[in-house]
Amino acid sequence: MHLENPDPGTVYDVAIVGAGPAGSTAARLLAEGGARVALIDKAALPRYKTCGGGVLGRAYRRLPDIAHCAVEREFRTIALNFLDGGPTLSATRKEPLVHMTMRPELDHRLALAARDAGAELVESCPIRCITEHADGVTLESDTHHFHARFVIGADGIHSVVAKAGGWSDLPHLAPALEWEVTVAPEDFARIQGDARFDFDVIESGYAWVFPKHDHLSIGILSVTPRYRDLQKRLEEYMSRLALGDIVKIDRHGWLIPLAPRREPLARGRILLVGDAAGLVDPITAEGISNSLLSGQLAATALLESQFDPNAVADRYLSLLRPAVLNELRAARLLARFLYKHAGLRRWAFRRHGQRLVDFVADIAAGDRGYCETLLKSASYLKLLRR
């Protein structure tokens, strides 16, 4: 149900701040497990969210059925292009590798799935103050007070929950631009067939073109913090695409957290998930996969620990470490090769390009993990064998 005025006497098992993929997933699974849950978002849903909107195959399998309707287009082929004389590579799978969505619609459907499972959805309610007590947590907005046994922070990179819990700032924020570009129908028909990722457009980063329902998501990112010429690089990139007549451009920018917060991501009665925790893949800069997964793991930890404050944090971290944190650590090793050593990257993709793009496709599909590939010498040698 949509809750306009929560009963001030209600004590929730879990209050979740942020109704994005991580928060809504945790809310749905907790409610299905019998918990009393408040899912709180600062905005009215659906609300705009700057994002390329690509849901990888590994993430799609974690979506509830109601969210599948948010998919506008599917791609079974991904293309990696090296624009300064390097190879053009592609990999194709039977199942879609990328499902294109509009994030407002996706997030709204995930929140509705949580509501339908029994969570109480509270919209237009920015949390101003969070206070942890011996027996629970109090959350206050300008108009509402909430009391809960636990809190999940799913409120993005500027997390109010993380700040209240004493976490340090996210250590690595990468700048990104996404422009939603409407072109003439004949130009859109020419471009709409591929989801492409282009290198050698920007130092320590990449650019992309994702066709959506009736427009193109064209963007660029750099893993270098505070990169100054992002807009100039995106304009140059668009000129190389030969888009034809541009009807309209909607410009957006945001920051992507490419490393987790330095402290453990659960302490006391507070757990952090998704972008609030900094769980974005440092290679692809894609965060929906780990948002869904961390939301699932937070719910699992709470339910398995039966809301025991002495056990929940340790259980969450024990689940998060092998499934997410170790994967991110391995991914950061590969990200250094991909983004910081352009000469080595060019050599590797010229010599072993198809194996490497197949590896990227396997990661996107969820058929392979970074740890098993990069931290086992046999797998690594097989990946780059002559």
C-alpha atoms as a printed R data frame, in Angstrom:
    type eleno elety resid chain resno      x       y       z
1   ATOM     1    CA   MET     A     1  0.000   0.000   0.000
2   ATOM     2    CA   HIS     A     2  1.047   3.608  -0.476
3   ATOM     3    CA   LEU     A     3  1.344   5.143   2.969
4   ATOM     4    CA   GLU     A     4  0.559   8.850   3.227
5   ATOM     5    CA   ASN     A     5  0.893   9.147   7.018
6   ATOM     6    CA   PRO     A     6  2.659   6.276   8.776
7   ATOM     7    CA   ASP     A     7  1.378   5.512  12.263
8   ATOM     8    CA   PRO     A     8  3.951   7.085  14.599
9   ATOM     9    CA   GLY     A     9  3.523   4.143  16.954
10  ATOM    10    CA   THR     A    10  4.459   1.553  14.340
11  ATOM    11    CA   VAL     A    11  7.795  -0.204  14.746
12  ATOM    12    CA   TYR     A    12  9.051  -1.638  11.471
13  ATOM    13    CA   ASP     A    13 11.418  -4.541  11.271
14  ATOM    14    CA   VAL     A    14 13.323  -2.666   8.565
15  ATOM    15    CA   ALA     A    15 13.154   0.872   7.196
16  ATOM    16    CA   ILE     A    16 14.753   1.153   3.770
17  ATOM    17    CA   VAL     A    17 15.808   4.572   2.500
18  ATOM    18    CA   GLY     A    18 15.858   4.705  -1.291
19  ATOM    19    CA   ALA     A    19 13.495   2.947  -3.713
20  ATOM    20    CA   GLY     A    20 15.994   2.131  -6.439
21  ATOM    21    CA   PRO     A    21 16.922  -1.412  -7.501
22  ATOM    22    CA   ALA     A    22 18.788  -2.226  -4.274
23  ATOM    23    CA   GLY     A    23 16.234  -0.824  -1.849
24  ATOM    24    CA   SER     A    24 13.166  -2.160  -3.635
25  ATOM    25    CA   THR     A    25 14.710  -5.620  -3.989
26  ATOM    26    CA   ALA     A    26 15.506  -5.761  -0.285
27  ATOM    27    CA   ALA     A    27 12.011  -4.504   0.569
28  ATOM    28    CA   ARG     A    28 10.290  -7.075  -1.638
29  ATOM    29    CA   LEU     A    29 12.269 -10.033  -0.314
30  ATOM    30    CA   LEU     A    30 11.912  -8.958   3.307
31  ATOM    31    CA   ALA     A    31  8.161  -8.491   2.921
32  ATOM    32    CA   GLU     A    32  7.874 -11.884   1.242
33  ATOM    33    CA   GLY     A    33  9.727 -13.281   4.258
34  ATOM    34    CA   GLY     A    34  7.124 -11.856   6.636
35  ATOM    35    CA   ALA     A    35  8.941  -8.732   7.801
36  ATOM    36    CA   ARG     A    36  7.231  -5.393   8.324
37  ATOM    37    CA   VAL     A    37  9.001  -3.009   5.958
38  ATOM    38    CA   ALA     A    38  8.853   0.700   5.165
39  ATOM    39    CA   LEU     A    39 10.317   1.596   1.765
40  ATOM    40    CA   ILE     A    40 10.960   5.344   1.781
41  ATOM    41    CA   ASP     A    41 11.931   7.529  -1.173
42  ATOM    42    CA   LYS     A    42 12.593  11.248  -1.209
43  ATOM    43    CA   ALA     A    43 10.692  11.724  -4.490
44  ATOM    44    CA   ALA     A    44  7.335  10.793  -5.941
45  ATOM    45    CA   LEU     A    45  7.547   7.759  -8.204
46  ATOM    46    CA   PRO     A    46  8.253   7.461 -11.029
47  ATOM    47    CA   ARG     A    47 11.100   9.955 -10.722
48  ATOM    48    CA   TYR     A    48 13.914  10.711 -13.147
49  ATOM    49    CA   LYS     A    49 17.167   8.834 -12.725
50  ATOM    50    CA   THR     A    50 20.207   9.596 -14.861
51  ATOM    51    CA   CYS     A    51 21.455   6.266 -16.164
52  ATOM    52    CA   GLY     A    52 22.278   4.600 -19.455
53  ATOM    53    CA   GLY     A    53 19.493   2.170 -18.595
54  ATOM    54    CA   GLY     A    54 21.266  -1.019 -19.676
55  ATOM    55    CA   VAL     A    55 20.343  -4.048 -17.566
56  ATOM    56    CA   LEU     A    56 22.886  -6.804 -18.183
57  ATOM    57    CA   GLY     A    57 21.806 -10.400 -18.520
58  ATOM    58    CA   ARG     A    58 23.289 -11.199 -15.113
59  ATOM    59    CA   ALA     A    59 20.994  -8.585 -13.550
60  ATOM    60    CA   TYR     A    60 17.876  -9.328 -15.575
61  ATOM    61    CA   ARG     A    61 17.532 -12.777 -14.014
62  ATOM    62    CA   ARG     A    62 17.137 -11.124 -10.590
63  ATOM    63    CA   LEU     A    63 14.242  -8.885 -11.640
64  ATOM    64    CA   PRO     A    64 10.680  -9.758 -10.610
65  ATOM    65    CA   ASP     A    65  8.279 -10.422 -13.464
66  ATOM    66    CA   ILE     A    66  6.561  -7.048 -13.083
67  ATOM    67    CA   ALA     A    67  9.838  -5.283 -13.956
68  ATOM    68    CA   HIS     A    68 10.257  -7.105 -17.270
69  ATOM    69    CA   CYS     A    69  7.686  -4.742 -18.794
70  ATOM    70    CA   ALA     A    70 10.194  -1.891 -18.365
71  ATOM    71    CA   VAL     A    71 12.444  -3.407 -21.048
72  ATOM    72    CA   GLU     A    72 12.205  -1.482 -24.320
73  ATOM    73    CA   ARG     A    73 14.817  -3.270 -26.393
74  ATOM    74    CA   GLU     A    74 17.149  -6.271 -26.132
75  ATOM    75    CA   PHE     A    75 20.593  -6.890 -27.587
76  ATOM    76    CA   ARG     A    76 22.173 -10.285 -28.085
77  ATOM    77    CA   THR     A    77 25.318  -8.771 -29.558
78  ATOM    78    CA   ILE     A    78 27.725  -6.324 -27.953
79  ATOM    79    CA   ALA     A    79 30.358  -4.493 -29.987
80  ATOM    80    CA   LEU     A    80 33.692  -3.155 -28.732
81  ATOM    81    CA   ASN     A    81 35.337  -0.663 -31.066
82  ATOM    82    CA   PHE     A    82 38.845   0.764 -30.812
83  ATOM    83    CA   LEU     A    83 38.635   3.940 -32.818
84  ATOM    84    CA   ASP     A    84 42.333   4.793 -33.195
85  ATOM    85    CA   GLY     A    85 43.182   2.040 -35.641
86  ATOM    86    CA   GLY     A    86 42.356  -0.852 -33.342
87  ATOM    87    CA   PRO     A    87 40.034  -3.790 -33.996
88  ATOM    88    CA   THR     A    88 36.254  -3.853 -34.110
89  ATOM    89    CA   LEU     A    89 35.048  -6.838 -32.093
90  ATOM    90    CA   SER     A    90 31.702  -8.352 -31.226
91  ATOM    91    CA   ALA     A    91 30.227 -11.258 -29.302
92  ATOM    92    CA   THR     A    92 26.765 -12.758 -29.683
93  ATOM    93    CA   ARG     A    93 24.789 -14.979 -27.332
94  ATOM    94    CA   LYS     A    94 21.446 -16.780 -27.629
95  ATOM    95    CA   GLU     A    95 20.030 -14.902 -24.640
96  ATOM    96    CA   PRO     A    96 20.085 -11.086 -24.507
97  ATOM    97    CA   LEU     A    97 23.255  -9.600 -23.093
98  ATOM    98    CA   VAL     A    98 21.770  -6.135 -22.560
99  ATOM    99    CA   HIS     A    99 18.154  -5.202 -21.842
100 ATOM   100    CA   MET     A   100 17.505  -1.517 -22.429
101 ATOM   101    CA   THR     A   101 15.173   0.258 -20.002
102 ATOM   102    CA   MET     A   102 14.153   3.736 -18.997
103 ATOM   103    CA   ARG     A   103 15.230   3.949 -15.374
104 ATOM   104    CA   PRO     A   104 12.177   5.840 -14.081
105 ATOM   105    CA   GLU     A   105  9.946   3.037 -15.316
106 ATOM   106    CA   LEU     A   106 12.244   0.261 -14.070
107 ATOM   107    CA   ASP     A   107 12.589   1.759 -10.591
108 ATOM   108    CA   HIS     A   108  8.855   2.385 -10.363
109 ATOM   109    CA   ARG     A   109  8.024  -1.212 -11.226
110 ATOM   110    CA   LEU     A   110 10.536  -2.539  -8.708
111 ATOM   111    CA   ALA     A   111  8.979  -0.378  -5.997
112 ATOM   112    CA   LEU     A   112  5.501  -1.589  -6.976
113 ATOM   113    CA   ALA     A   113  6.720  -5.186  -6.705
114 ATOM   114    CA   ALA     A   114  7.876  -4.433  -3.149
115 ATOM   115    CA   ARG     A   115  4.538  -2.805  -2.349
116 ATOM   116    CA   ASP     A   116  2.625  -5.747  -3.788
117 ATOM   117    CA   ALA     A   117  4.663  -8.087  -1.581
118 ATOM   118    CA   GLY     A   118  3.516  -6.175   1.481
119 ATOM   119    CA   ALA     A   119  6.072  -3.410   2.000
120 ATOM   120    CA   GLU     A   120  4.691   0.029   2.874
121 ATOM   121    CA   LEU     A   121  5.807   2.482   0.197
122 ATOM   122    CA   VAL     A   122  6.308   6.058   1.366
123 ATOM   123    CA   GLU     A   123  6.998   8.620  -1.362
124 ATOM   124    CA   SER     A   124  8.021  12.293  -1.355
125 ATOM   125    CA   CYS     A   125  9.650  11.830   2.029
126 ATOM   126    CA   PRO     A   126 13.294  12.968   2.243
127 ATOM   127    CA   ILE     A   127 14.878  11.732   5.467
128 ATOM   128    CA   ARG     A   128 16.618  14.513   7.397
129 ATOM   129    CA   CYS     A   129 17.815  12.823  10.569
130 ATOM   130    CA   ILE     A   130 18.663   9.252  11.620
131 ATOM   131    CA   THR     A   131 19.365   8.304  15.213
132 ATOM   132    CA   GLU     A   132 20.457   4.855  16.335
133 ATOM   133    CA   HIS     A   133 19.345   3.637  19.772
134 ATOM   134    CA   ALA     A   134 20.052   0.506  21.765
135 ATOM   135    CA   ASP     A   135 16.801  -1.100  20.630
136 ATOM   136    CA   GLY     A   136 16.332   0.411  17.160
137 ATOM   137    CA   VAL     A   137 16.654   3.368  14.842
138 ATOM   138    CA   THR     A   138 14.570   6.537  14.460
139 ATOM   139    CA   LEU     A   139 14.253   8.249  11.082
140 ATOM   140    CA   GLU     A   140 12.785  11.730  10.729
141 ATOM   141    CA   SER     A   141 11.594  13.737   7.756
142 ATOM   142    CA   ASP     A   142  9.900  17.114   7.812
143 ATOM   143    CA   THR     A   143  6.512  15.420   8.135
144 ATOM   144    CA   HIS     A   144  7.063  11.827   9.319
145 ATOM   145    CA   HIS     A   145  8.812   9.840  12.020
146 ATOM   146    CA   PHE     A   146  9.702   6.185  11.573
147 ATOM   147    CA   HIS     A   147 10.882   3.643  14.128
148 ATOM   148    CA   ALA     A   148 12.610   0.490  12.952
149 ATOM   149    CA   ARG     A   149 14.734  -2.327  14.287
150 ATOM   150    CA   PHE     A   150 17.130  -1.970  11.331
151 ATOM   151    CA   VAL     A   151 17.826   0.456   8.502
152 ATOM   152    CA   ILE     A   152 19.073  -0.277   4.997
153 ATOM   153    CA   GLY     A   153 20.739   2.626   3.221
154 ATOM   154    CA   ALA     A   154 19.927   2.413  -0.488
155 ATOM   155    CA   ASP     A   155 19.978   6.148  -1.082
156 ATOM   156    CA   GLY     A   156 22.800   6.584  -3.564
157 ATOM   157    CA   ILE     A   157 26.217   8.176  -3.527
158 ATOM   158    CA   HIS     A   158 25.188  11.068  -1.257
159 ATOM   159    CA   SER     A   159 23.643   8.678   1.231
160 ATOM   160    CA   VAL     A   160 22.023  10.291   4.247
161 ATOM   161    CA   VAL     A   161 22.070   6.886   5.923
162 ATOM   162    CA   ALA     A   162 25.826   6.449   5.426
163 ATOM   163    CA   LYS     A   163 26.534   9.933   6.733
164 ATOM   164    CA   ALA     A   164 24.377   9.367   9.801
165 ATOM   165    CA   GLY     A   165 26.080   6.024  10.418
166 ATOM   166    CA   GLY     A   166 29.536   7.565  10.412
167 ATOM   167    CA   TRP     A   167 30.865   6.187   7.139
168 ATOM   168    CA   SER     A   168 33.524   8.117   5.265
169 ATOM   169    CA   ASP     A   169 32.838   9.476   1.787
170 ATOM   170    CA   LEU     A   170 33.014   7.185  -1.203
171 ATOM   171    CA   PRO     A   171 36.686   7.072  -2.238
172 ATOM   172    CA   HIS     A   172 36.371   7.072  -6.046
173 ATOM   173    CA   LEU     A   173 33.658   8.909  -7.944
174 ATOM   174    CA   ALA     A   174 33.916   8.844 -11.742
175 ATOM   175    CA   PRO     A   175 32.212  11.542 -13.840
176 ATOM   176    CA   ALA     A   176 29.833  10.516 -16.621
177 ATOM   177    CA   LEU     A   177 27.595  12.258 -19.132
178 ATOM   178    CA   GLU     A   178 24.539  10.818 -20.836
179 ATOM   179    CA   TRP     A   179 22.756  12.658 -23.605
180 ATOM   180    CA   GLU     A   180 19.387  11.409 -24.775
181 ATOM   181    CA   VAL     A   181 19.524  12.155 -28.482
182 ATOM   182    CA   THR     A   182 16.553  12.122 -30.833
183 ATOM   183    CA   VAL     A   183 17.519  11.798 -34.492
184 ATOM   184    CA   ALA     A   184 15.563  11.542 -37.730
185 ATOM   185    CA   PRO     A   185 13.728   8.198 -38.164
186 ATOM   186    CA   GLU     A   186 15.966   7.078 -41.042
187 ATOM   187    CA   ASP     A   187 19.097   7.755 -38.968
188 ATOM   188    CA   PHE     A   188 17.668   5.971 -35.934
189 ATOM   189    CA   ALA     A   189 16.840   2.935 -38.120
190 ATOM   190    CA   ARG     A   190 20.458   2.852 -39.291
191 ATOM   191    CA   ILE     A   191 21.915   2.925 -35.774
192 ATOM   192    CA   GLN     A   192 19.387   1.012 -33.695
193 ATOM   193    CA   GLY     A   193 20.774  -2.476 -34.215
194 ATOM   194    CA   ASP     A   194 23.764  -2.453 -31.855
195 ATOM   195    CA   ALA     A   195 24.760  -1.673 -28.311
196 ATOM   196    CA   ARG     A   196 28.269  -0.361 -28.822
197 ATOM   197    CA   PHE     A   197 31.147   0.521 -26.538
198 ATOM   198    CA   ASP     A   198 33.914   2.666 -28.021
199 ATOM   199    CA   PHE     A   199 37.452   3.054 -26.691
200 ATOM   200    CA   ASP     A   200 40.163   5.579 -27.619
201 ATOM   201    CA   VAL     A   201 37.554   8.338 -27.300
202 ATOM   202    CA   ILE     A   202 38.731   9.534 -23.918
203 ATOM   203    CA   GLU     A   203 41.682   8.837 -21.672
204 ATOM   204    CA   SER     A   204 40.889   6.217 -19.024
205 ATOM   205    CA   GLY     A   205 37.317   5.640 -20.092
206 ATOM   206    CA   TYR     A   206 34.936   4.784 -22.890
207 ATOM   207    CA   ALA     A   207 31.889   6.042 -24.773
208 ATOM   208    CA   TRP     A   208 28.684   4.257 -25.678
209 ATOM   209    CA   VAL     A   209 25.609   4.278 -27.869
210 ATOM   210    CA   PHE     A   210 22.506   2.479 -26.569
211 ATOM   211    CA   PRO     A   211 19.413   2.623 -28.794
212 ATOM   212    CA   LYS     A   212 16.242   2.907 -26.729
213 ATOM   213    CA   HIS     A   213 12.582   3.017 -27.713
214 ATOM   214    CA   ASP     A   214 12.682   6.117 -29.895
215 ATOM   215    CA   HIS     A   215 16.002   7.802 -29.150
216 ATOM   216    CA   LEU     A   216 19.671   7.108 -28.490
217 ATOM   217    CA   SER     A   217 21.458   7.099 -25.157
218 ATOM   218    CA   ILE     A   218 24.903   8.446 -26.026
219 ATOM   219    CA   GLY     A   219 27.360   8.846 -23.209
220 ATOM   220    CA   ILE     A   220 30.912   8.990 -22.017
221 ATOM   221    CA   LEU     A   221 32.720   8.370 -18.766
222 ATOM   222    CA   SER     A   222 36.204   8.624 -17.372
223 ATOM   223    CA   VAL     A   223 37.514   6.656 -14.431
224 ATOM   224    CA   THR     A   224 39.689   9.667 -13.639
225 ATOM   225    CA   PRO     A   225 38.060  11.745 -10.867
226 ATOM   226    CA   ARG     A   226 37.328  15.389 -11.718
227 ATOM   227    CA   TYR     A   227 38.037  14.916 -15.433
228 ATOM   228    CA   ARG     A   228 37.653  18.414 -16.903
229 ATOM   229    CA   ASP     A   229 36.906  17.977 -20.619
230 ATOM   230    CA   LEU     A   230 34.103  15.444 -20.562
231 ATOM   231    CA   GLN     A   231 31.615  17.555 -22.509
232 ATOM   232    CA   LYS     A   232 34.182  18.400 -25.186
233 ATOM   233    CA   ARG     A   233 35.050  14.715 -25.596
234 ATOM   234    CA   LEU     A   234 31.380  13.777 -25.900
235 ATOM   235    CA   GLU     A   235 30.803  16.434 -28.549
236 ATOM   236    CA   GLU     A   236 33.807  15.118 -30.500
237 ATOM   237    CA   TYR     A   237 32.522  11.582 -30.183
238 ATOM   238    CA   MET     A   238 29.084  12.505 -31.483
239 ATOM   239    CA   SER     A   239 30.651  14.160 -34.506
240 ATOM   240    CA   ARG     A   240 32.412  10.862 -35.314
241 ATOM   241    CA   LEU     A   241 29.124   8.955 -35.201
242 ATOM   242    CA   ALA     A   242 27.642  10.742 -38.232
243 ATOM   243    CA   LEU     A   243 24.204  10.902 -36.646
244 ATOM   244    CA   GLY     A   244 22.562  12.950 -39.373
245 ATOM   245    CA   ASP     A   245 19.882  15.442 -38.358
246 ATOM   246    CA   ILE     A   246 19.600  15.816 -34.587
247 ATOM   247    CA   VAL     A   247 16.073  16.698 -33.508
248 ATOM   248    CA   LYS     A   248 16.625  17.101 -29.753
249 ATOM   249    CA   ILE     A   249 19.221  16.525 -27.047
250 ATOM   250    CA   ASP     A   250 18.498  16.151 -23.322
251 ATOM   251    CA   ARG     A   251 21.743  16.437 -21.375
252 ATOM   252    CA   HIS     A   252 22.440  14.733 -18.044
253 ATOM   253    CA   GLY     A   253 25.478  14.122 -15.868
254 ATOM   254    CA   TRP     A   254 26.218  12.132 -12.742
255 ATOM   255    CA   LEU     A   255 28.942  10.528 -10.650
256 ATOM   256    CA   ILE     A   256 29.580   6.778 -10.531
257 ATOM   257    CA   PRO     A   257 31.087   5.164  -7.390
258 ATOM   258    CA   LEU     A   258 33.855   2.866  -8.625
259 ATOM   259    CA   ALA     A   259 35.036   1.644  -5.221
260 ATOM   260    CA   PRO     A   260 33.251   0.642  -1.993
261 ATOM   261    CA   ARG     A   261 33.376   2.727   1.133
262 ATOM   262    CA   ARG     A   262 36.492   2.018   3.164
263 ATOM   263    CA   GLU     A   263 34.706   0.779   6.279
264 ATOM   264    CA   PRO     A   264 32.681  -2.467   6.562
265 ATOM   265    CA   LEU     A   265 29.327  -1.983   4.878
266 ATOM   266    CA   ALA     A   266 27.297  -2.968   7.924
267 ATOM   267    CA   ARG     A   267 27.629  -1.779  11.479
268 ATOM   268    CA   GLY     A   268 25.200  -2.043  14.328
269 ATOM   269    CA   ARG     A   269 21.672  -1.796  12.959
270 ATOM   270    CA   ILE     A   270 22.573  -0.167   9.624
271 ATOM   271    CA   LEU     A   271 23.403  -1.893   6.325
272 ATOM   272    CA   LEU     A   272 24.472  -0.207   3.085
273 ATOM   273    CA   VAL     A   273 23.596  -1.549  -0.371
274 ATOM   274    CA   GLY     A   274 23.953  -0.557  -4.021
275 ATOM   275    CA   ASP     A   275 25.462   2.813  -4.914
276 ATOM   276    CA   ALA     A   276 25.279   3.933  -1.290
277 ATOM   277    CA   ALA     A   277 27.822   1.210  -0.565
278 ATOM   278    CA   GLY     A   278 29.855   1.906  -3.726
279 ATOM   279    CA   LEU     A   279 29.295  -1.476  -5.399
280 ATOM   280    CA   VAL     A   280 29.553  -0.474  -9.062
281 ATOM   281    CA   ASP     A   281 31.572  -2.658 -11.444
282 ATOM   282    CA   PRO     A   282 34.821  -0.697 -12.056
283 ATOM   283    CA   ILE     A   283 35.213  -2.106 -15.581
284 ATOM   284    CA   THR     A   284 31.765  -1.547 -17.042
285 ATOM   285    CA   ALA     A   285 30.700   1.208 -14.588
286 ATOM   286    CA   GLU     A   286 27.399  -0.699 -14.368
287 ATOM   287    CA   GLY     A   287 25.717  -0.738 -10.972
288 ATOM   288    CA   ILE     A   288 22.298  -2.355 -11.383
289 ATOM   289    CA   SER     A   289 23.661  -5.912 -11.121
290 ATOM   290    CA   ASN     A   290 25.286  -5.418  -7.737
291 ATOM   291    CA   SER     A   291 22.457  -3.219  -6.540
292 ATOM   292    CA   LEU     A   292 19.998  -6.056  -7.050
293 ATOM   293    CA   LEU     A   293 22.403  -8.591  -5.576
294 ATOM   294    CA   SER     A   294 23.351  -6.555  -2.505
295 ATOM   295    CA   GLY     A   295 19.673  -5.831  -1.813
296 ATOM   296    CA   GLN     A   296 19.010  -9.555  -1.975
297 ATOM   297    CA   LEU     A   297 21.936 -10.338   0.344
298 ATOM   298    CA   ALA     A   298 20.885  -7.706   2.891
299 ATOM   299    CA   ALA     A   299 17.385  -9.196   3.031
300 ATOM   300    CA   THR     A   300 18.822 -12.699   3.347
301 ATOM   301    CA   ALA     A   301 21.112 -11.665   6.200
302 ATOM   302    CA   LEU     A   302 18.278 -10.064   8.155
303 ATOM   303    CA   LEU     A   303 15.892 -12.973   7.693
304 ATOM   304    CA   GLU     A   304 18.477 -15.684   8.372
305 ATOM   305    CA   SER     A   305 19.704 -13.867  11.493
306 ATOM   306    CA   GLN     A   306 16.100 -13.390  12.659
307 ATOM   307    CA   PHE     A   307 16.847  -9.693  13.183
308 ATOM   308    CA   ASP     A   308 19.411 -10.417  15.891
309 ATOM   309    CA   PRO     A   309 21.461  -7.192  16.196
310 ATOM   310    CA   ASN     A   310 24.477  -9.229  17.279
311 ATOM   311    CA   ALA     A   311 24.438 -11.343  14.133
312 ATOM   312    CA   VAL     A   312 23.020  -9.339  11.211
313 ATOM   313    CA   ALA     A   313 26.084  -7.242  10.306
314 ATOM   314    CA   ASP     A   314 28.467 -10.198  10.343
315 ATOM   315    CA   ARG     A   315 26.063 -12.313   8.304
316 ATOM   316    CA   TYR     A   316 25.614  -9.603   5.686
317 ATOM   317    CA   LEU     A   317 29.355  -9.130   5.305
318 ATOM   318    CA   SER     A   318 29.925 -12.882   5.086
319 ATOM   319    CA   LEU     A   319 27.466 -13.040   2.184
320 ATOM   320    CA   LEU     A   320 28.684  -9.859   0.509
321 ATOM   321    CA   ARG     A   321 32.379 -10.704   0.567
322 ATOM   322    CA   PRO     A   322 32.464 -13.682  -1.833
323 ATOM   323    CA   ALA     A   323 29.545 -12.621  -4.006
324 ATOM   324    CA   VAL     A   324 30.400  -8.938  -4.506
325 ATOM   325    CA   LEU     A   325 33.458  -7.544  -2.725
326 ATOM   326    CA   ASN     A   326 35.926 -10.169  -3.942
327 ATOM   327    CA   GLU     A   327 34.557  -9.818  -7.463
328 ATOM   328    CA   LEU     A   328 35.045  -6.054  -7.333
329 ATOM   329    CA   ARG     A   329 38.591  -6.472  -6.068
330 ATOM   330    CA   ALA     A   330 39.433  -8.727  -9.009
331 ATOM   331    CA   ALA     A   331 37.655  -6.359 -11.413
332 ATOM   332    CA   ARG     A   332 39.781  -3.450 -10.222
333 ATOM   333    CA   LEU     A   333 42.913  -5.346 -11.247
334 ATOM   334    CA   LEU     A   334 41.568  -5.744 -14.768
335 ATOM   335    CA   ALA     A   335 40.323  -2.147 -14.818
336 ATOM   336    CA   ARG     A   336 43.877  -0.913 -14.289
337 ATOM   337    CA   PHE     A   337 44.971  -2.851 -17.361
338 ATOM   338    CA   LEU     A   338 42.014  -1.637 -19.410
339 ATOM   339    CA   TYR     A   339 42.086   2.051 -18.500
340 ATOM   340    CA   LYS     A   340 45.573   2.889 -17.248
341 ATOM   341    CA   HIS     A   341 47.788   1.067 -19.758
342 ATOM   342    CA   ALA     A   342 46.535   1.969 -23.212
343 ATOM   343    CA   GLY     A   343 49.497   0.418 -25.032
344 ATOM   344    CA   LEU     A   344 49.126  -2.915 -23.267
345 ATOM   345    CA   ARG     A   345 45.363  -2.821 -23.857
346 ATOM   346    CA   ARG     A   346 45.823  -2.257 -27.581
347 ATOM   347    CA   TRP     A   347 48.326  -5.113 -27.807
348 ATOM   348    CA   ALA     A   348 46.070  -7.512 -25.901
349 ATOM   349    CA   PHE     A   349 42.987  -6.742 -27.962
350 ATOM   350    CA   ARG     A   350 44.870  -6.960 -31.258
351 ATOM   351    CA   ARG     A   351 46.371 -10.304 -30.294
352 ATOM   352    CA   HIS     A   352 43.554 -11.866 -28.249
353 ATOM   353    CA   GLY     A   353 40.605  -9.651 -29.099
354 ATOM   354    CA   GLN     A   354 37.922 -12.260 -29.720
355 ATOM   355    CA   ARG     A   355 38.722 -14.165 -26.529
356 ATOM   356    CA   LEU     A   356 38.600 -10.933 -24.568
357 ATOM   357    CA   VAL     A   357 35.296  -9.743 -26.014
358 ATOM   358    CA   ASP     A   358 33.871 -13.222 -25.375
359 ATOM   359    CA   PHE     A   359 35.039 -12.811 -21.781
360 ATOM   360    CA   VAL     A   360 33.190  -9.496 -21.560
361 ATOM   361    CA   ALA     A   361 30.050 -11.157 -22.934
362 ATOM   362    CA   ASP     A   362 30.341 -13.986 -20.404
363 ATOM   363    CA   ILE     A   363 30.627 -11.454 -17.580
364 ATOM   364    CA   ALA     A   364 27.588  -9.557 -18.857
365 ATOM   365    CA   ALA     A   365 25.588 -12.767 -19.100
366 ATOM   366    CA   GLY     A   366 26.625 -13.896 -15.639
367 ATOM   367    CA   ASP     A   367 28.281 -17.030 -17.005
368 ATOM   368    CA   ARG     A   368 31.698 -16.145 -15.652
369 ATOM   369    CA   GLY     A   369 33.084 -14.164 -12.734
370 ATOM   370    CA   TYR     A   370 36.143 -11.961 -12.438
371 ATOM   371    CA   CYS     A   371 37.646 -13.972  -9.579
372 ATOM   372    CA   GLU     A   372 37.546 -17.352 -11.256
373 ATOM   373    CA   THR     A   373 39.056 -15.903 -14.420
374 ATOM   374    CA   LEU     A   374 41.710 -13.546 -13.122
375 ATOM   375    CA   LEU     A   375 42.745 -15.060  -9.804
376 ATOM   376    CA   LYS     A   376 43.282 -18.574 -11.125
377 ATOM   377    CA   SER     A   377 46.396 -18.790 -13.232
378 ATOM   378    CA   ALA     A   378 45.043 -21.622 -15.419
379 ATOM   379    CA   SER     A   379 41.987 -19.591 -16.373
380 ATOM   380    CA   TYR     A   380 44.083 -16.520 -17.037
381 ATOM   381    CA   LEU     A   381 46.481 -18.381 -19.287
382 ATOM   382    CA   LYS     A   382 43.562 -19.969 -21.121
383 ATOM   383    CA   LEU     A   383 42.035 -16.533 -21.674
384 ATOM   384    CA   LEU     A   384 45.224 -15.164 -23.226
385 ATOM   385    CA   ARG     A   385 46.727 -18.326 -24.683
386 ATOM   386    CA   ARG     A   386 48.463 -18.004 -28.022
